[in-house]
Amino acid sequence: MGKILSSSRIYRISFVNQDKIFEVFAKQVYESDLYGFITVEELVFGTQSELVIDPAEERLKTEFASVNRTFIPMHSIIRIDEVEKPGISKVHSLDGSRVGNVSPFARPLSSGDKKKD
């Protein structure tokens, strides 16, 4: 098993999951016993004392509410940074646009859309 990074530190982990970039904060990050995975434990989210609540972070907090540890495939990891304090957990679209829950409907090609050889 790999070296465990100290739990007194905070790490920002950026990884790709289902065409989105997740950015979460945790106290422990280490190479997993499961081949090809990184283990992330003790996820850290914003404090309840903050006046402004970010809905995206709340969604992530709900998604990971009952998770003790998560295993992320090494090939999905973009980077791991040691930071001084936790920030706001986020989800970004891979293409840089805002992530939303609205997707365009597929539409049939019209005669004007067809390629001409």
Biopython code that builds the backbone (N, CA, C, O; Angstrom):
import numpy as np
from Bio.PDB.StructureBuilder import StructureBuilder

atoms = [
    (1, "MET", "N", (0.851, -1.181, 0.000)),
    (1, "MET", "CA", (0.000, 0.000, 0.000)),
    (1, "MET", "C", (0.887, 1.232, 0.000)),
    (1, "MET", "O", (1.961, 1.228, 0.602)),
    (2, "GLY", "N", (0.442, 2.290, -0.676)),
    (2, "GLY", "CA", (1.212, 3.520, -0.787)),
    (2, "GLY", "C", (1.225, 4.297, 0.511)),
    (2, "GLY", "O", (0.503, 3.975, 1.455)),
    (3, "LYS", "N", (2.050, 5.318, 0.544)),
    (3, "LYS", "CA", (2.183, 6.177, 1.708)),
    (3, "LYS", "C", (0.879, 6.947, 1.935)),
    (3, "LYS", "O", (0.304, 7.503, 0.999)),
    (4, "ILE", "N", (0.425, 6.973, 3.179)),
    (4, "ILE", "CA", (-0.779, 7.735, 3.526)),
    (4, "ILE", "C", (-0.375, 9.185, 3.735)),
    (4, "ILE", "O", (0.540, 9.477, 4.505)),
    (5, "LEU", "N", (-1.058, 10.089, 3.048)),
    (5, "LEU", "CA", (-0.794, 11.506, 3.221)),
    (5, "LEU", "C", (-1.475, 11.956, 4.516)),
    (5, "LEU", "O", (-2.607, 11.558, 4.788)),
    (6, "SER", "N", (-0.816, 12.756, 5.292)),
    (6, "SER", "CA", (-1.245, 13.144, 6.635)),
    (6, "SER", "C", (-2.676, 13.667, 6.704)),
    (6, "SER", "O", (-3.116, 14.433, 5.847)),
    (7, "SER", "N", (-3.398, 13.234, 7.752)),
    (7, "SER", "CA", (-4.786, 13.663, 7.917)),
    (7, "SER", "C", (-4.889, 15.088, 8.459)),
    (7, "SER", "O", (-5.981, 15.656, 8.462)),
    (8, "SER", "N", (-3.770, 15.689, 8.923)),
    (8, "SER", "CA", (-3.822, 17.070, 9.400)),
    (8, "SER", "C", (-3.785, 18.051, 8.233)),
    (8, "SER", "O", (-3.951, 19.256, 8.425)),
    (9, "ARG", "N", (-3.573, 17.548, 7.049)),
    (9, "ARG", "CA", (-3.536, 18.368, 5.852)),
    (9, "ARG", "C", (-4.853, 18.232, 5.088)),
    (9, "ARG", "O", (-5.628, 17.304, 5.320)),
    (10, "ILE", "N", (-5.084, 19.160, 4.187)),
    (10, "ILE", "CA", (-6.271, 19.118, 3.339)),
    (10, "ILE", "C", (-5.804, 19.008, 1.894)),
    (10, "ILE", "O", (-4.874, 19.698, 1.476)),
    (11, "TYR", "N", (-6.455, 18.140, 1.140)),
    (11, "TYR", "CA", (-6.101, 17.921, -0.265)),
    (11, "TYR", "C", (-7.299, 18.225, -1.151)),
    (11, "TYR", "O", (-8.437, 17.882, -0.831)),
    (12, "ARG", "N", (-7.011, 18.881, -2.280)),
    (12, "ARG", "CA", (-8.024, 19.117, -3.308)),
    (12, "ARG", "C", (-7.771, 18.083, -4.397)),
    (12, "ARG", "O", (-6.684, 18.026, -4.972)),
    (13, "ILE", "N", (-8.785, 17.265, -4.675)),
    (13, "ILE", "CA", (-8.673, 16.200, -5.661)),
    (13, "ILE", "C", (-9.570, 16.549, -6.841)),
    (13, "ILE", "O", (-10.774, 16.738, -6.672)),
    (14, "SER", "N", (-8.995, 16.634, -8.024)),
    (14, "SER", "CA", (-9.751, 16.884, -9.248)),
    (14, "SER", "C", (-9.730, 15.614, -10.074)),
    (14, "SER", "O", (-8.667, 15.050, -10.338)),
    (15, "PHE", "N", (-10.919, 15.161, -10.483)),
    (15, "PHE", "CA", (-10.996, 13.929, -11.264)),
    (15, "PHE", "C", (-12.180, 13.987, -12.220)),
    (15, "PHE", "O", (-13.125, 14.751, -12.026)),
    (16, "VAL", "N", (-12.101, 13.162, -13.255)),
    (16, "VAL", "CA", (-13.152, 13.098, -14.269)),
    (16, "VAL", "C", (-14.122, 11.977, -13.912)),
    (16, "VAL", "O", (-13.709, 10.868, -13.573)),
    (17, "ASN", "N", (-15.420, 12.279, -13.994)),
    (17, "ASN", "CA", (-16.458, 11.288, -13.733)),
    (17, "ASN", "C", (-17.657, 11.614, -14.621)),
    (17, "ASN", "O", (-18.264, 12.675, -14.475)),
    (18, "GLN", "N", (-17.997, 10.722, -15.527)),
    (18, "GLN", "CA", (-19.155, 10.871, -16.415)),
    (18, "GLN", "C", (-19.163, 12.218, -17.147)),
    (18, "GLN", "O", (-20.135, 12.968, -17.066)),
    (19, "ASP", "N", (-18.085, 12.514, -17.852)),
    (19, "ASP", "CA", (-17.939, 13.736, -18.665)),
    (19, "ASP", "C", (-18.011, 15.023, -17.856)),
    (19, "ASP", "O", (-18.353, 16.077, -18.393)),
    (20, "LYS", "N", (-17.694, 14.944, -16.576)),
    (20, "LYS", "CA", (-17.650, 16.124, -15.719)),
    (20, "LYS", "C", (-16.371, 16.065, -14.895)),
    (20, "LYS", "O", (-15.836, 14.987, -14.635)),
    (21, "ILE", "N", (-15.893, 17.225, -14.490)),
    (21, "ILE", "CA", (-14.731, 17.299, -13.611)),
    (21, "ILE", "C", (-15.238, 17.591, -12.204)),
    (21, "ILE", "O", (-15.870, 18.619, -11.958)),
    (22, "PHE", "N", (-14.953, 16.683, -11.296)),
    (22, "PHE", "CA", (-15.315, 16.851, -9.891)),
    (22, "PHE", "C", (-14.098, 17.415, -9.162)),
    (22, "PHE", "O", (-12.967, 17.006, -9.423)),
    (23, "GLU", "N", (-14.332, 18.340, -8.262)),
    (23, "GLU", "CA", (-13.276, 18.896, -7.423)),
    (23, "GLU", "C", (-13.759, 18.786, -5.979)),
    (23, "GLU", "O", (-14.694, 19.478, -5.578)),
    (24, "VAL", "N", (-13.117, 17.908, -5.197)),
    (24, "VAL", "CA", (-13.516, 17.682, -3.814)),
    (24, "VAL", "C", (-12.313, 17.862, -2.901)),
    (24, "VAL", "O", (-11.167, 17.841, -3.348)),
    (25, "PHE", "N", (-12.592, 18.039, -1.616)),
    (25, "PHE", "CA", (-11.552, 18.228, -0.612)),
    (25, "PHE", "C", (-11.620, 17.078, 0.388)),
    (25, "PHE", "O", (-12.703, 16.627, 0.760)),
    (26, "ALA", "N", (-10.437, 16.609, 0.820)),
    (26, "ALA", "CA", (-10.395, 15.475, 1.745)),
    (26, "ALA", "C", (-9.176, 15.589, 2.650)),
    (26, "ALA", "O", (-8.216, 16.301, 2.353)),
    (27, "LYS", "N", (-9.245, 14.862, 3.765)),
    (27, "LYS", "CA", (-8.137, 14.851, 4.716)),
    (27, "LYS", "C", (-7.148, 13.722, 4.441)),
    (27, "LYS", "O", (-5.983, 13.814, 4.830)),
    (28, "GLN", "N", (-7.598, 12.659, 3.774)),
    (28, "GLN", "CA", (-6.698, 11.543, 3.489)),
    (28, "GLN", "C", (-6.819, 11.096, 2.046)),
    (28, "GLN", "O", (-7.916, 10.919, 1.517)),
    (29, "VAL", "N", (-5.660, 10.916, 1.420)),
    (29, "VAL", "CA", (-5.579, 10.441, 0.041)),
    (29, "VAL", "C", (-4.401, 9.481, -0.016)),
    (29, "VAL", "O", (-3.297, 9.816, 0.412)),
    (30, "TYR", "N", (-4.640, 8.276, -0.550)),
    (30, "TYR", "CA", (-3.536, 7.326, -0.670)),
    (30, "TYR", "C", (-3.831, 6.292, -1.736)),
    (30, "TYR", "O", (-4.970, 6.109, -2.165)),
    (31, "GLU", "N", (-2.745, 5.607, -2.158)),
    (31, "GLU", "CA", (-2.880, 4.545, -3.149)),
    (31, "GLU", "C", (-3.642, 3.387, -2.510)),
    (31, "GLU", "O", (-3.326, 2.963, -1.399)),
    (32, "SER", "N", (-4.623, 2.896, -3.204)),
    (32, "SER", "CA", (-5.509, 1.864, -2.675)),
    (32, "SER", "C", (-4.903, 0.467, -2.792)),
    (32, "SER", "O", (-3.991, 0.233, -3.584)),
    (33, "ASP", "N", (-5.426, -0.448, -1.991)),
    (33, "ASP", "CA", (-5.089, -1.868, -2.148)),
    (33, "ASP", "C", (-5.731, -2.420, -3.417)),
    (33, "ASP", "O", (-5.284, -3.432, -3.956)),
    (34, "LEU", "N", (-6.782, -1.752, -3.890)),
    (34, "LEU", "CA", (-7.410, -2.120, -5.154)),
    (34, "LEU", "C", (-6.516, -1.588, -6.269)),
    (34, "LEU", "O", (-6.321, -0.378, -6.379)),
    (35, "TYR", "N", (-5.985, -2.455, -7.075)),
    (35, "TYR", "CA", (-5.026, -2.069, -8.107)),
    (35, "TYR", "C", (-5.615, -1.004, -9.037)),
    (35, "TYR", "O", (-6.710, -1.173, -9.573)),
    (36, "GLY", "N", (-4.876, 0.096, -9.221)),
    (36, "GLY", "CA", (-5.277, 1.137, -10.148)),
    (36, "GLY", "C", (-6.205, 2.192, -9.575)),
    (36, "GLY", "O", (-6.746, 3.009, -10.321)),
    (37, "PHE", "N", (-6.399, 2.189, -8.266)),
    (37, "PHE", "CA", (-7.315, 3.150, -7.646)),
    (37, "PHE", "C", (-6.597, 3.985, -6.585)),
    (37, "PHE", "O", (-5.622, 3.543, -5.977)),
    (38, "ILE", "N", (-7.102, 5.196, -6.382)),
    (38, "ILE", "CA", (-6.686, 6.080, -5.294)),
    (38, "ILE", "C", (-7.834, 6.102, -4.288)),
    (38, "ILE", "O", (-8.997, 6.234, -4.669)),
    (39, "THR", "N", (-7.503, 5.972, -3.005)),
    (39, "THR", "CA", (-8.520, 6.029, -1.956)),
    (39, "THR", "C", (-8.585, 7.449, -1.413)),
    (39, "THR", "O", (-7.558, 8.062, -1.119)),
    (40, "VAL", "N", (-9.800, 7.963, -1.285)),
    (40, "VAL", "CA", (-10.033, 9.295, -0.726)),
    (40, "VAL", "C", (-10.957, 9.118, 0.470)),
    (40, "VAL", "O", (-12.053, 8.571, 0.347)),
    (41, "GLU", "N", (-10.499, 9.592, 1.635)),
    (41, "GLU", "CA", (-11.275, 9.466, 2.874)),
    (41, "GLU", "C", (-11.465, 10.831, 3.525)),
    (41, "GLU", "O", (-10.729, 11.778, 3.249)),
    (42, "GLU", "N", (-12.456, 10.908, 4.383)),
    (42, "GLU", "CA", (-12.752, 12.097, 5.176)),
    (42, "GLU", "C", (-12.948, 13.316, 4.285)),
    (42, "GLU", "O", (-12.213, 14.300, 4.374)),
    (43, "LEU", "N", (-13.956, 13.227, 3.423)),
    (43, "LEU", "CA", (-14.291, 14.358, 2.555)),
    (43, "LEU", "C", (-14.679, 15.562, 3.401)),
    (43, "LEU", "O", (-15.331, 15.418, 4.435)),
    (44, "VAL", "N", (-14.277, 16.743, 2.959)),
    (44, "VAL", "CA", (-14.526, 17.983, 3.697)),
    (44, "VAL", "C", (-15.372, 18.901, 2.818)),
    (44, "VAL", "O", (-15.043, 19.144, 1.658)),
    (45, "PHE", "N", (-16.460, 19.403, 3.384)),
    (45, "PHE", "CA", (-17.326, 20.337, 2.679)),
    (45, "PHE", "C", (-17.384, 21.633, 3.468)),
    (45, "PHE", "O", (-16.962, 21.676, 4.624)),
    (46, "GLY", "N", (-17.908, 22.700, 2.847)),
    (46, "GLY", "CA", (-18.015, 24.002, 3.503)),
    (46, "GLY", "C", (-18.715, 23.909, 4.840)),
    (46, "GLY", "O", (-19.486, 22.983, 5.092)),
    (47, "THR", "N", (-18.441, 24.873, 5.689)),
    (47, "THR", "CA", (-19.048, 24.862, 7.020)),
    (47, "THR", "C", (-20.474, 25.370, 6.975)),
    (47, "THR", "O", (-20.834, 26.157, 6.099)),
    (48, "GLN", "N", (-21.279, 24.924, 7.914)),
    (48, "GLN", "CA", (-22.676, 25.348, 7.998)),
    (48, "GLN", "C", (-22.800, 26.792, 8.444)),
    (48, "GLN", "O", (-23.865, 27.389, 8.291)),
    (49, "SER", "N", (-21.719, 27.379, 9.001)),
    (49, "SER", "CA", (-21.793, 28.752, 9.492)),
    (49, "SER", "C", (-21.750, 29.785, 8.370)),
    (49, "SER", "O", (-22.020, 30.963, 8.600)),
    (50, "GLU", "N", (-21.410, 29.347, 7.154)),
    (50, "GLU", "CA", (-21.357, 30.287, 6.036)),
    (50, "GLU", "C", (-22.766, 30.745, 5.677)),
    (50, "GLU", "O", (-23.707, 29.951, 5.684)),
    (51, "LEU", "N", (-22.902, 32.024, 5.364)),
    (51, "LEU", "CA", (-24.213, 32.576, 5.037)),
    (51, "LEU", "C", (-24.693, 32.162, 3.656)),
    (51, "LEU", "O", (-25.886, 31.941, 3.450)),
    (52, "VAL", "N", (-23.773, 32.058, 2.716)),
    (52, "VAL", "CA", (-24.130, 31.699, 1.351)),
    (52, "VAL", "C", (-23.890, 30.204, 1.152)),
    (52, "VAL", "O", (-22.796, 29.705, 1.414)),
    (53, "ILE", "N", (-24.910, 29.501, 0.693)),
    (53, "ILE", "CA", (-24.798, 28.073, 0.449)),
    (53, "ILE", "C", (-24.789, 27.845, -1.047)),
    (53, "ILE", "O", (-25.695, 28.280, -1.757)),
    (54, "ASP", "N", (-23.762, 27.161, -1.523)),
    (54, "ASP", "CA", (-23.628, 26.868, -2.950)),
    (54, "ASP", "C", (-24.428, 25.610, -3.263)),
    (54, "ASP", "O", (-24.137, 24.556, -2.699)),
    (55, "PRO", "N", (-25.438, 25.680, -4.151)),
    (55, "PRO", "CA", (-26.260, 24.511, -4.456)),
    (55, "PRO", "C", (-25.451, 23.354, -5.058)),
    (55, "PRO", "O", (-25.764, 22.188, -4.814)),
    (56, "ALA", "N", (-24.416, 23.670, -5.841)),
    (56, "ALA", "CA", (-23.583, 22.610, -6.434)),
    (56, "ALA", "C", (-22.844, 21.838, -5.343)),
    (56, "ALA", "O", (-22.752, 20.612, -5.394)),
    (57, "GLU", "N", (-22.320, 22.566, -4.357)),
    (57, "GLU", "CA", (-21.626, 21.893, -3.262)),
    (57, "GLU", "C", (-22.608, 21.086, -2.420)),
    (57, "GLU", "O", (-22.280, 19.989, -1.967)),
    (58, "GLU", "N", (-23.796, 21.613, -2.209)),
    (58, "GLU", "CA", (-24.809, 20.878, -1.452)),
    (58, "GLU", "C", (-25.183, 19.569, -2.159)),
    (58, "GLU", "O", (-25.416, 18.549, -1.511)),
    (59, "ARG", "N", (-25.237, 19.614, -3.493)),
    (59, "ARG", "CA", (-25.532, 18.415, -4.282)),
    (59, "ARG", "C", (-24.429, 17.369, -4.101)),
    (59, "ARG", "O", (-24.711, 16.181, -3.950)),
    (60, "LEU", "N", (-23.166, 17.824, -4.116)),
    (60, "LEU", "CA", (-22.045, 16.901, -3.885)),
    (60, "LEU", "C", (-22.065, 16.372, -2.457)),
    (60, "LEU", "O", (-21.804, 15.192, -2.221)),
    (61, "LYS", "N", (-22.370, 17.233, -1.522)),
    (61, "LYS", "CA", (-22.436, 16.832, -0.118)),
    (61, "LYS", "C", (-23.497, 15.748, 0.073)),
    (61, "LYS", "O", (-23.277, 14.782, 0.804)),
    (62, "THR", "N", (-24.632, 15.907, -0.576)),
    (62, "THR", "CA", (-25.697, 14.907, -0.512)),
    (62, "THR", "C", (-25.263, 13.605, -1.181)),
    (62, "THR", "O", (-25.520, 12.518, -0.664)),
    (63, "GLU", "N", (-24.604, 13.725, -2.333)),
    (63, "GLU", "CA", (-24.149, 12.528, -3.055)),
    (63, "GLU", "C", (-23.161, 11.711, -2.238)),
    (63, "GLU", "O", (-23.193, 10.482, -2.282)),
    (64, "PHE", "N", (-22.280, 12.377, -1.491)),
    (64, "PHE", "CA", (-21.251, 11.687, -0.710)),
    (64, "PHE", "C", (-21.609, 11.580, 0.772)),
    (64, "PHE", "O", (-20.742, 11.258, 1.585)),
    (65, "ALA", "N", (-22.862, 11.843, 1.143)),
    (65, "ALA", "CA", (-23.273, 11.891, 2.553)),
    (65, "ALA", "C", (-22.975, 10.597, 3.316)),
    (65, "ALA", "O", (-22.495, 10.654, 4.448)),
    (66, "SER", "N", (-23.243, 9.460, 2.733)),
    (66, "SER", "CA", (-23.050, 8.199, 3.456)),
    (66, "SER", "C", (-21.778, 7.468, 3.025)),
    (66, "SER", "O", (-21.634, 6.273, 3.279)),
    (67, "VAL", "N", (-20.864, 8.176, 2.378)),
    (67, "VAL", "CA", (-19.632, 7.553, 1.879)),
    (67, "VAL", "C", (-18.520, 7.710, 2.911)),
    (67, "VAL", "O", (-18.166, 8.826, 3.291)),
    (68, "ASN", "N", (-17.967, 6.570, 3.365)),
    (68, "ASN", "CA", (-16.833, 6.607, 4.285)),
    (68, "ASN", "C", (-15.530, 6.840, 3.537)),
    (68, "ASN", "O", (-14.663, 7.589, 3.987)),
    (69, "ARG", "N", (-15.405, 6.187, 2.391)),
    (69, "ARG", "CA", (-14.241, 6.361, 1.532)),
    (69, "ARG", "C", (-14.662, 6.090, 0.110)),
    (69, "ARG", "O", (-15.571, 5.299, -0.139)),
    (70, "THR", "N", (-14.010, 6.739, -0.811)),
    (70, "THR", "CA", (-14.311, 6.522, -2.217)),
    (70, "THR", "C", (-13.034, 6.109, -2.939)),
    (70, "THR", "O", (-11.936, 6.550, -2.597)),
    (71, "PHE", "N", (-13.199, 5.266, -3.930)),
    (71, "PHE", "CA", (-12.071, 4.765, -4.714)),
    (71, "PHE", "C", (-12.185, 5.365, -6.111)),
    (71, "PHE", "O", (-13.174, 5.143, -6.810)),
    (72, "ILE", "N", (-11.176, 6.119, -6.508)),
    (72, "ILE", "CA", (-11.189, 6.796, -7.800)),
    (72, "ILE", "C", (-10.127, 6.163, -8.683)),
    (72, "ILE", "O", (-8.977, 6.038, -8.264)),
    (73, "PRO", "N", (-10.490, 5.757, -9.907)),
    (73, "PRO", "CA", (-9.490, 5.165, -10.800)),
    (73, "PRO", "C", (-8.349, 6.156, -11.063)),
    (73, "PRO", "O", (-8.585, 7.342, -11.293)),
    (74, "MET", "N", (-7.116, 5.655, -11.025)),
    (74, "MET", "CA", (-5.953, 6.524, -11.232)),
    (74, "MET", "C", (-6.024, 7.286, -12.543)),
    (74, "MET", "O", (-5.620, 8.446, -12.611)),
    (75, "HIS", "N", (-6.538, 6.640, -13.587)),
    (75, "HIS", "CA", (-6.580, 7.312, -14.889)),
    (75, "HIS", "C", (-7.613, 8.438, -14.937)),
    (75, "HIS", "O", (-7.627, 9.218, -15.890)),
    (76, "SER", "N", (-8.480, 8.533, -13.919)),
    (76, "SER", "CA", (-9.467, 9.613, -13.862)),
    (76, "SER", "C", (-8.947, 10.835, -13.106)),
    (76, "SER", "O", (-9.513, 11.923, -13.214)),
    (77, "ILE", "N", (-7.878, 10.654, -12.346)),
    (77, "ILE", "CA", (-7.328, 11.748, -11.541)),
    (77, "ILE", "C", (-6.660, 12.769, -12.457)),
    (77, "ILE", "O", (-5.834, 12.415, -13.299)),
    (78, "ILE", "N", (-7.022, 14.027, -12.286)),
    (78, "ILE", "CA", (-6.366, 15.112, -13.022)),
    (78, "ILE", "C", (-5.199, 15.635, -12.198)),
    (78, "ILE", "O", (-4.085, 15.780, -12.700)),
    (79, "ARG", "N", (-5.470, 15.918, -10.919)),
    (79, "ARG", "CA", (-4.404, 16.386, -10.033)),
    (79, "ARG", "C", (-4.852, 16.292, -8.582)),
    (79, "ARG", "O", (-6.043, 16.233, -8.278)),
    (80, "ILE", "N", (-3.862, 16.281, -7.694)),
    (80, "ILE", "CA", (-4.098, 16.315, -6.257)),
    (80, "ILE", "C", (-3.211, 17.416, -5.709)),
    (80, "ILE", "O", (-1.994, 17.384, -5.889)),
    (81, "ASP", "N", (-3.812, 18.387, -5.043)),
    (81, "ASP", "CA", (-3.076, 19.520, -4.480)),
    (81, "ASP", "C", (-3.237, 19.535, -2.973)),
    (81, "ASP", "O", (-4.332, 19.299, -2.462)),
    (82, "GLU", "N", (-2.158, 19.811, -2.256)),
    (82, "GLU", "CA", (-2.267, 20.056, -0.824)),
    (82, "GLU", "C", (-2.595, 21.533, -0.677)),
    (82, "GLU", "O", (-1.893, 22.382, -1.227)),
    (83, "VAL", "N", (-3.655, 21.849, 0.061)),
    (83, "VAL", "CA", (-4.095, 23.235, 0.225)),
    (83, "VAL", "C", (-4.114, 23.598, 1.703)),
    (83, "VAL", "O", (-4.131, 22.723, 2.569)),
    (84, "GLU", "N", (-4.111, 24.900, 1.984)),
    (84, "GLU", "CA", (-4.107, 25.355, 3.365)),
    (84, "GLU", "C", (-5.439, 25.162, 4.064)),
    (84, "GLU", "O", (-5.488, 24.856, 5.255)),
    (85, "LYS", "N", (-6.536, 25.346, 3.306)),
    (85, "LYS", "CA", (-7.860, 25.160, 3.887)),
    (85, "LYS", "C", (-8.804, 24.700, 2.787)),
    (85, "LYS", "O", (-8.555, 24.957, 1.609)),
    (86, "PRO", "N", (-9.882, 24.026, 3.158)),
    (86, "PRO", "CA", (-10.819, 23.543, 2.137)),
    (86, "PRO", "C", (-11.541, 24.695, 1.453)),
    (86, "PRO", "O", (-11.813, 25.726, 2.067)),
    (87, "GLY", "N", (-11.843, 24.505, 0.182)),
    (87, "GLY", "CA", (-12.620, 25.475, -0.571)),
    (87, "GLY", "C", (-13.994, 24.912, -0.840)),
    (87, "GLY", "O", (-14.481, 24.055, -0.102)),
    (88, "ILE", "N", (-14.616, 25.391, -1.891)),
    (88, "ILE", "CA", (-15.947, 24.923, -2.253)),
    (88, "ILE", "C", (-15.814, 23.786, -3.252)),
    (88, "ILE", "O", (-15.169, 23.937, -4.289)),
    (89, "SER", "N", (-16.419, 22.659, -2.944)),
    (89, "SER", "CA", (-16.418, 21.526, -3.865)),
    (89, "SER", "C", (-17.253, 21.888, -5.074)),
    (89, "SER", "O", (-18.289, 22.541, -4.952)),
    (90, "LYS", "N", (-16.792, 21.453, -6.262)),
    (90, "LYS", "CA", (-17.440, 21.872, -7.505)),
    (90, "LYS", "C", (-17.548, 20.728, -8.492)),
    (90, "LYS", "O", (-16.869, 19.708, -8.372)),
    (91, "VAL", "N", (-18.420, 20.923, -9.472)),
    (91, "VAL", "CA", (-18.511, 20.041, -10.633)),
    (91, "VAL", "C", (-18.469, 20.945, -11.852)),
    (91, "VAL", "O", (-19.262, 21.880, -11.967)),
    (92, "HIS", "N", (-17.541, 20.664, -12.766)),
    (92, "HIS", "CA", (-17.404, 21.436, -14.006)),
    (92, "HIS", "C", (-17.667, 20.514, -15.182)),
    (92, "HIS", "O", (-17.471, 19.303, -15.088)),
    (93, "SER", "N", (-18.106, 21.084, -16.275)),
    (93, "SER", "CA", (-18.227, 20.338, -17.518)),
    (93, "SER", "C", (-16.837, 20.208, -18.123)),
    (93, "SER", "O", (-16.012, 21.108, -17.965)),
    (94, "LEU", "N", (-16.564, 19.116, -18.807)),
    (94, "LEU", "CA", (-15.265, 18.928, -19.439)),
    (94, "LEU", "C", (-14.963, 20.007, -20.472)),
    (94, "LEU", "O", (-13.803, 20.380, -20.650)),
    (95, "ASP", "N", (-15.987, 20.514, -21.154)),
    (95, "ASP", "CA", (-15.753, 21.525, -22.184)),
    (95, "ASP", "C", (-15.707, 22.933, -21.606)),
    (95, "ASP", "O", (-15.587, 23.899, -22.360)),
    (96, "GLY", "N", (-15.800, 23.073, -20.283)),
    (96, "GLY", "CA", (-15.702, 24.376, -19.647)),
    (96, "GLY", "C", (-17.018, 25.114, -19.500)),
    (96, "GLY", "O", (-17.071, 26.157, -18.848)),
    (97, "SER", "N", (-18.078, 24.594, -20.092)),
    (97, "SER", "CA", (-19.375, 25.264, -19.950)),
    (97, "SER", "C", (-19.978, 24.912, -18.597)),
    (97, "SER", "O", (-19.532, 23.986, -17.919)),
    (98, "ARG", "N", (-20.978, 25.655, -18.230)),
    (98, "ARG", "CA", (-21.644, 25.435, -16.947)),
    (98, "ARG", "C", (-22.361, 24.085, -16.959)),
    (98, "ARG", "O", (-23.013, 23.721, -17.938)),
    (99, "VAL", "N", (-22.228, 23.354, -15.857)),
    (99, "VAL", "CA", (-22.878, 22.052, -15.751)),
    (99, "VAL", "C", (-24.326, 22.277, -15.353)),
    (99, "VAL", "O", (-24.613, 23.019, -14.413)),
    (100, "GLY", "N", (-25.222, 21.644, -16.061)),
    (100, "GLY", "CA", (-26.632, 21.752, -15.735)),
    (100, "GLY", "C", (-27.299, 20.406, -15.909)),
    (100, "GLY", "O", (-26.654, 19.426, -16.282)),
    (101, "ASN", "N", (-28.576, 20.361, -15.642)),
    (101, "ASN", "CA", (-29.288, 19.101, -15.780)),
    (101, "ASN", "C", (-30.194, 19.110, -17.006)),
    (101, "ASN", "O", (-31.096, 18.281, -17.120)),
    (102, "VAL", "N", (-29.956, 20.048, -17.924)),
    (102, "VAL", "CA", (-30.756, 20.139, -19.137)),
    (102, "VAL", "C", (-29.905, 19.690, -20.311)),
    (102, "VAL", "O", (-28.797, 20.188, -20.512)),
    (103, "SER", "N", (-30.421, 18.754, -21.082)),
    (103, "SER", "CA", (-29.728, 18.261, -22.269)),
    (103, "SER", "C", (-30.605, 18.497, -23.478)),
    (103, "SER", "O", (-31.825, 18.355, -23.395)),
    (104, "PRO", "N", (-30.000, 18.857, -24.608)),
    (104, "PRO", "CA", (-30.822, 19.056, -25.805)),
    (104, "PRO", "C", (-31.341, 17.723, -26.323)),
    (104, "PRO", "O", (-30.676, 16.694, -26.207)),
    (105, "PHE", "N", (-32.547, 17.758, -26.900)),
    (105, "PHE", "CA", (-33.095, 16.558, -27.515)),
    (105, "PHE", "C", (-32.368, 16.290, -28.822)),
    (105, "PHE", "O", (-31.974, 17.220, -29.526)),
    (106, "ALA", "N", (-32.196, 15.029, -29.138)),
    (106, "ALA", "CA", (-31.642, 14.677, -30.436)),
    (106, "ALA", "C", (-32.678, 15.031, -31.484)),
    (106, "ALA", "O", (-33.875, 14.847, -31.265)),
    (107, "ARG", "N", (-32.234, 15.529, -32.603)),
    (107, "ARG", "CA", (-33.191, 15.882, -33.647)),
    (107, "ARG", "C", (-32.775, 15.217, -34.946)),
    (107, "ARG", "O", (-31.583, 15.053, -35.209)),
    (108, "PRO", "N", (-33.732, 14.841, -35.745)),
    (108, "PRO", "CA", (-33.389, 14.212, -37.025)),
    (108, "PRO", "C", (-32.756, 15.238, -37.959)),
    (108, "PRO", "O", (-33.038, 16.432, -37.870)),
    (109, "LEU", "N", (-31.910, 14.764, -38.842)),
    (109, "LEU", "CA", (-31.290, 15.650, -39.824)),
    (109, "LEU", "C", (-32.331, 16.092, -40.839)),
    (109, "LEU", "O", (-33.107, 15.283, -41.347)),
    (110, "SER", "N", (-32.334, 17.355, -41.120)),
    (110, "SER", "CA", (-33.221, 17.848, -42.161)),
    (110, "SER", "C", (-32.445, 17.829, -43.484)),
    (110, "SER", "O", (-31.238, 17.590, -43.484)),
    (111, "SER", "N", (-33.106, 18.073, -44.576)),
    (111, "SER", "CA", (-32.433, 18.022, -45.881)),
    (111, "SER", "C", (-31.333, 19.059, -45.976)),
    (111, "SER", "O", (-30.374, 18.856, -46.721)),
    (112, "GLY", "N", (-31.435, 20.161, -45.252)),
    (112, "GLY", "CA", (-30.410, 21.209, -45.288)),
    (112, "GLY", "C", (-29.175, 20.843, -44.482)),
    (112, "GLY", "O", (-28.110, 21.427, -44.683)),
    (113, "ASP", "N", (-29.306, 19.862, -43.552)),
    (113, "ASP", "CA", (-28.188, 19.477, -42.691)),
    (113, "ASP", "C", (-27.323, 18.399, -43.294)),
    (113, "ASP", "O", (-26.223, 18.157, -42.798)),
    (114, "LYS", "N", (-27.773, 17.746, -44.338)),
    (114, "LYS", "CA", (-27.034, 16.622, -44.911)),
    (114, "LYS", "C", (-25.799, 17.110, -45.642)),
    (114, "LYS", "O", (-25.815, 18.138, -46.318)),
    (115, "LYS", "N", (-24.723, 16.344, -45.490)),
    (115, "LYS", "CA", (-23.472, 16.676, -46.185)),
    (115, "LYS", "C", (-23.609, 16.380, -47.670)),
    (115, "LYS", "O", (-24.264, 15.421, -48.079)),
    (116, "LYS", "N", (-22.984, 17.218, -48.449)),
    (116, "LYS", "CA", (-22.951, 16.973, -49.884)),
    (116, "LYS", "C", (-21.550, 16.556, -50.261)),
    (116, "LYS", "O", (-20.579, 17.206, -49.873)),
    (117, "ASP", "N", (-21.436, 15.487, -51.006)),
    (117, "ASP", "CA", (-20.111, 14.990, -51.402)),
    (117, "ASP", "C", (-19.612, 15.646, -52.653)),
    (117, "ASP", "O", (-18.514, 15.337, -53.116)),
]
sb = StructureBuilder()
sb.init_structure("model")
sb.init_model(0)
sb.init_chain("A")
sb.init_seg("    ")
for serial, (resi, resn, name, xyz) in enumerate(atoms, 1):
    if name == "N":
        sb.init_residue(resn, " ", resi, " ")
    sb.init_atom(name, np.array(xyz, "f"), 0.0, 1.0, " ", f" {name:<3s}", serial, name[0])
structure = sb.get_structure()
